[in-house]
Amino acid sequence: MKISDIVKKDFLVFDSQEPLSTAAKKLAQAGVSEAPVVQKKRYISMFSTSDIARVLVKESVFGKPEQADFRLKRNDPLFKHIRHFTATLSPESDIISACLVLLHKNVDVIPVLGKNKSVAGVVLASDLRKTMAQMLSEGGKVPTRGIPEGDEPDKLSSEGKGNTTLDIILHYVQRNGSAKAEEVSKKFGLPMHELEDYALCLEKHGLLRVEYDIFGKMKLHKLE
């Protein structure tokens, strides 16, 4: 089963220049926790209720949370307050790709990208859970797949591929036995802080091992 079988084509989407207050109101009216953001029709990130919370709460010099003055930011363009979100799917992605996103990212909505990074639709976590439950209840076999040998992209992208960022990082480390985080970051054009987040998620679920040298630099290792 492909993502195109469960994708929602009627969904909320924001423009990056939209005022923060307007976007917050639309989320509330739509009854959803997050939605994709586009710039010149190209997907750039997600905007969620967590982003709104970060605007409403600030920390004092002593680290104690305080209420921020939302009036100073309510007309800010949305792009100033969105989080960087790289976990996306393509219409040709399979169910396992979507499950990996749910496993490692706390999301309710996963953007599905078409040509030129346009948002072709979204996959709701609730729909994905129903699909998986139905497959298991009917005795169906959950599909699996791997990245073909030698078919490893130089840049992380889900366009036209059934591979998530997590898949590609894990496959690279498994094939090479080990790899420095800087090496993986450079090869796939992934910011170091994001690469580290993905690596720690993979380690948390027992898929690879992470170690640090005396300079605090990360290295990823295949599990023996």
C-alpha positions in Angstrom: 0.0 0.0 0.0 1.3 3.4 -0.9 0.8 6.8 0.8 -1.2 7.9 -2.1 -4.0 5.5 -0.9 -4.5 7.4 2.3 -3.3 10.9 1.6 -5.7 13.8 2.4 -5.9 16.4 -0.4 -8.2 18.7 1.4 -6.0 20.2 4.1 -4.9 23.5 5.8 -1.7 25.1 4.4 -0.1 28.4 5.4 1.9 30.9 3.4 5.2 31.8 5.1 4.3 35.6 5.1 1.0 35.0 6.8 0.7 36.9 10.2 1.3 34.7 13.2 -2.1 35.6 14.8 -4.0 34.6 11.6 -2.3 31.3 11.4 -3.0 30.5 15.0 -6.6 31.3 14.5 -6.8 29.0 11.5 -5.3 26.1 13.4 -7.9 26.5 16.1 -10.8 26.8 13.7 -9.6 23.8 11.7 -9.2 21.7 14.9 -5.7 20.5 13.9 -2.4 20.7 15.8 -0.2 21.5 12.8 -0.1 22.3 9.1 2.5 22.7 6.3 4.0 26.1 5.4 4.9 27.1 1.9 6.9 29.8 0.3 6.2 30.5 -3.3 4.2 27.3 -3.4 7.3 25.3 -2.2 7.2 23.4 1.2 9.6 24.8 3.8 8.4 23.6 7.2 5.5 22.9 9.6 3.7 25.3 11.9 2.1 23.8 15.1 0.5 24.7 18.4 3.9 24.0 20.0 5.3 26.9 18.0 2.5 29.1 19.3 3.3 28.0 22.9 7.0 29.0 22.4 5.8 32.5 21.4 3.5 32.8 24.5 6.1 31.6 27.0 9.5 33.1 27.6 12.2 32.3 30.1 13.6 34.9 32.5 17.3 35.3 33.3 16.8 32.8 36.1 15.2 30.2 33.8 11.7 30.7 35.2 8.9 30.5 32.6 7.0 33.8 32.2 4.2 34.9 29.9 5.5 36.8 26.9 3.8 39.8 25.4 2.1 38.3 22.4 1.0 41.7 21.2 4.6 42.4 20.1 4.7 39.3 17.9 1.1 38.7 16.7 1.8 40.4 13.3 5.2 38.7 12.7 5.4 36.8 9.5 4.9 33.1 10.1 8.4 32.1 8.9 10.0 33.7 11.9 8.4 31.1 14.3 8.3 27.8 12.4 10.4 24.8 13.2 12.6 23.1 10.7 10.9 19.8 9.8 12.6 17.5 7.3 10.4 14.3 7.7 8.3 14.3 4.6 6.8 11.6 2.3 6.1 11.3 -1.4 3.0 9.8 -3.0 5.0 6.7 -3.9 6.2 6.2 -0.3 5.0 3.1 1.5 3.4 2.6 4.8 6.6 1.7 6.6 8.1 5.1 5.6 5.2 6.8 7.3 5.5 4.5 10.4 9.1 5.4 10.8 8.2 9.1 10.9 5.6 8.4 13.6 8.1 6.3 15.5 10.8 9.0 15.7 8.8 12.2 15.5 5.9 13.4 17.6 3.7 14.5 14.8 0.0 14.4 13.9 0.4 15.5 10.3 3.0 14.4 7.8 3.4 16.5 4.5 3.4 14.7 1.2 5.5 16.4 -1.4 5.0 16.4 -5.2 7.1 18.0 -7.9 9.2 21.0 -7.0 8.5 20.4 -3.3 4.8 21.4 -3.7 2.5 20.0 -1.0 0.4 17.4 -2.7 -1.4 16.5 0.5 -0.9 15.3 4.1 -1.1 12.1 6.0 -2.8 12.2 9.3 -1.4 10.1 12.1 -4.9 9.0 13.0 -5.5 7.6 9.5 -2.2 5.8 9.5 -3.0 4.1 12.8 -6.3 3.0 11.4 -4.7 1.6 8.3 -2.1 -0.3 10.3 -4.8 -1.7 12.6 -6.9 -2.8 9.7 -3.9 -4.6 8.0 -3.1 -6.4 11.2 -6.7 -7.3 12.1 -7.2 -8.8 8.6 -4.0 -10.8 8.9 -2.3 -8.9 6.2 1.5 -8.8 6.1 3.0 -5.4 6.9 5.2 -4.4 3.9 8.9 -4.0 4.3 11.6 -2.6 2.1 15.1 -1.4 2.0 17.3 0.9 0.0 18.8 -0.9 -3.0 22.5 -1.2 -3.0 24.1 1.7 -4.8 20.8 3.6 -5.0 21.8 6.1 -2.3 21.0 9.7 -3.0 23.7 12.4 -2.3 21.1 14.7 -0.9 18.2 13.7 1.4 14.9 14.0 -0.4 11.7 12.2 -0.4 10.6 13.2 -3.9 9.9 10.2 -6.0 11.4 7.9 -3.4 10.1 5.6 -0.6 12.9 6.5 1.8 12.9 8.7 4.8 15.8 10.5 6.3 16.0 7.9 9.0 16.1 5.1 6.5 19.0 6.6 4.6 21.1 7.4 7.6 20.6 3.9 9.0 21.4 2.2 5.7 24.5 4.3 5.3 25.9 3.4 8.7 24.9 -0.3 8.3 26.7 -0.5 5.0 29.8 1.2 6.2 30.0 -0.3 9.7 30.6 3.2 11.2 30.6 6.8 10.2 31.5 10.2 11.7 28.5 12.4 12.1 30.3 15.2 10.2 30.8 12.8 7.3 27.1 11.8 7.2 26.0 15.5 7.6 28.2 16.6 4.7 27.3 13.7 2.4 23.5 14.2 2.7 23.4 18.0 3.1 21.8 17.6 6.6 22.5 20.2 9.3 24.6 18.8 12.1 22.0 19.4 14.8 19.4 17.6 12.8 21.7 14.7 12.1 22.5 14.4 15.8 18.7 14.3 16.6 18.1 11.5 14.1 21.1 9.5 15.3 20.0 9.7 18.9 16.5 8.6 17.9 17.9 5.6 16.1 20.0 4.8 19.1 17.1 5.1 21.4 15.2 2.5 19.5 18.2 0.1 19.3 19.0 0.5 15.6 22.5 1.8 15.9 25.1 2.9 18.5 26.4 6.4 19.1 29.7 7.4 20.7 31.6 10.6 21.3 35.3 11.2 21.2 37.3 13.3 23.7 36.4 16.4 21.6 32.7 15.7 21.9 32.3 14.8 18.2 29.7 12.1 17.4 30.3 8.8 15.6 27.7 6.4 14.5 28.2 2.6 14.6 26.4 -0.4 13.3 25.1 -2.7 15.9 27.0 -6.0 16.0 
